[in-house]
Amino acid sequence: MEAEIFPLFSVPVFKSKVNNLNFDDLNQRLDSIEYEKTANGDGWMSVQQSLLYQKEFVDVKEQVEEYLKGYLHQVLNVSTDHNLKHVCSWAIYHDIQNWCFSHLHTNSLFSGALYTNVPKNSGESITFGHAQLMPTWCPPTMEPTVVDYNLCNAKTWTFDVQKGDILLFPSHVLHNTPVSKTTEKRRCIAFNYFLTGKFGLKTAYAEF
């Protein structure tokens, strides 16, 4: 059967490769900062929560915001009248038996992760899911059996990641990573951004 399929109302996830950073050097810099156990004990997070605004990571901030602007203005066609506002940014690493539980980012519009080290057997993927973990093409009262998943019928979608990959996504999307099976650190720098500017008209007007 010939037909055109339109995957309406998507949640666009942006994936690209950052080639303008020395990741060996960057991982050494990340080794030098202070970490603490995450609240649920699934990994280690930097104590510093404005990492991209530290002078040691200015080069990373420049790259992150260049890709974010491309995602917003070229992919989503968000007006250039809106500017990015950094909310927070942090480093995180997982070693053996660590993982990242399914979560979303509140008080933020757009989030992302820059993978600085992804060893073999460290759980080299990230999975995104609908907030109710249901497909969007049927109501939550039933779940028909699907033989083969694709972008039109899936309720979750997994991306393989490697060192140097950057992923950008709406902050309200659930995401998780699998358990690491190696003692070598899987590392990323994560970040949240908001938008500033004038939004809407009259009774829907807001300015941030």
N, C-alpha and C positions, 0 to 999 in steps of 0.2 A: 504494500500500500504506500503510495506516495503522498506525503503531506509535509507541511511546514510546522515545526514545533516552536512555540514561543515560551521560554521559561520565565514567565512574568514575575515581577515583584521579587527579584533576586536579592540575596545578601552578598554583595561582591567582596571577595577576598583577593587582595593584591599580593602577588608573589614575584620577587625579582632577585637578582644577584647583585651584591655590592662588591665592586671590584677595586674601589679606590681606598681601601683600608688595608693595613698590614695586620692581619689577624694574629700572627704570632706575637707581635709587639703588643697588640691590644689585650691579648690574654694575660700577658705578663703584668700589664697595668691593672687588670681586673684581679689578679692574684694579690695585689698590694693593698686592696681596700678591705674594710672590716665587714664581716658577715655575721648573721645570726640565724638560728633555726627558724623556719617558717612556722606560723601559728599552729598549723595542723601537722607539722613534723615531716612534710613530704620533700623537703629540700632546704637549701640555704639561700638567703636573700641579703643583699647589701643593706647595711644600716643606713647608708646615704640614700635618700629617696628623691633627690634631684640630681642624679648622676650626670645627666647630659649637660648640666650647667656648671659642672666642676671643670676647672681649666685643663685637667688631664684628659678630658673627653670632649673637648670642643670639636675636634675633627669628626667624631661620631655624631654629634648633634647636627653638624652641617649636612652629613650624608642622610641621616634619618629625615630631616625636614625637607631635603630636596625630593626624596621619594614620597613623602607625605603630600607635598604640594602637587606632584604628578598624579597621585591617586585621587586627590580631591578635585583638582581643576581640569585634568585631562580625562580621567575615567568617569568620575561622578558629575563632572561639569558644574561643580559648586562655584559660585561667583568669586572672583578675585577680590571683591569688596570685603569678603570675610578673611580674617587672618587666623593663623594657628596660634593657640596659646598652650604652652607647656603646662601640664598639670602635675605630673610626677614621672620619674624614670628611675629604674633600679636594675641592678645586676642580679641574676639568679643562677645557681648551678645545682645540678643533680649528680650524685654519685651512686654507687651500687644500692639497689632497692629503693631509690628515690623515684618520685613521679610527680606529675602535676595533676591534681584532681580537677574535675569539671567545674568551671567557674566562669563568671563574666566580670567586667570591670564597671563599677558604678562611678558616678560623678565624672563622667568622661564621655566624649562622643566617638573618638577614634583611638584605637590602640594598635600596638604592633610589637614585634619581637625581631631583633637582629641576632642571628645565631653565629656566635663567635667560635664555637667548638662543638662538633657533633661526632664523637667517636663511634666506632662500630659497636653494636650491641648496647648502645646507650638509650635506645628508644628513639629512633631517628624519624619521628613523625609527630604531627599534631592533628588532632581531630576536632572538627567544628560540628556543632549540633544546634538544632532548633531549640528554643527555650523550653518547650514542652516535650522535647525529644519525640516529636511526631512529624510525619511528612506533611507538607503544606497542601497536598492535593486531596486529602480526605480529612474528615473531622476526627477529633480525638476519641470518639465513641467506638471506633473500629479501626483495625489495621489489617488490610488485605495482605496476603502473602505475595511477596515480590521475588521473582526468579533471579533477576540480575539487576543490580543497582546502577543507576546513572544519575546525572544531574537533575533529571526531571522527577525522579521518584524517591531519591534518598532522603533520609532524615538526619544522617550524619555524612560528613565527607572528610577524608584523611589526606593530608599532604605529607609527602616525604620531604625531609629537610636536610640540608648539608651546611657545612661551614660557609659563611658568607651570604646565606639566604636571608632576605627580609620579608616578613609577612605583615600586611596591614589589613585591618578589619574593623567593622563597627563594634564599639565596646560592649554592646548588649548581647553579642553572640557567645554562646557557651563554647568553651574549648578545653582540651586536656591533652596530656602526653602520657605515654606508657611508662612502665617501670624500667629503669636502667639496670642492665645486667653486667656492668663493668665498673671498676673503681676509677676509671678515667672520667674526668668531669665533662658533662654536657653543659654548655654555657650559653646564655643569651642575655642580651640587654633588652628589657621590656620598657614600654613607655605608654603614657596616656596623654591625649591632647583634646582640647576644647576648641571652639571657634569663637571669635569676637567679631564685633561689627553690629550693623543694624539688620534686624530680622522682621519681616512681615510689615503689615500696614494697619493703621487705625487700631481697632480693638485687639488685633493680634500683634501689635508692635512691641518689640523689645530691643534693647540695646545693651550689649555687654562689652 
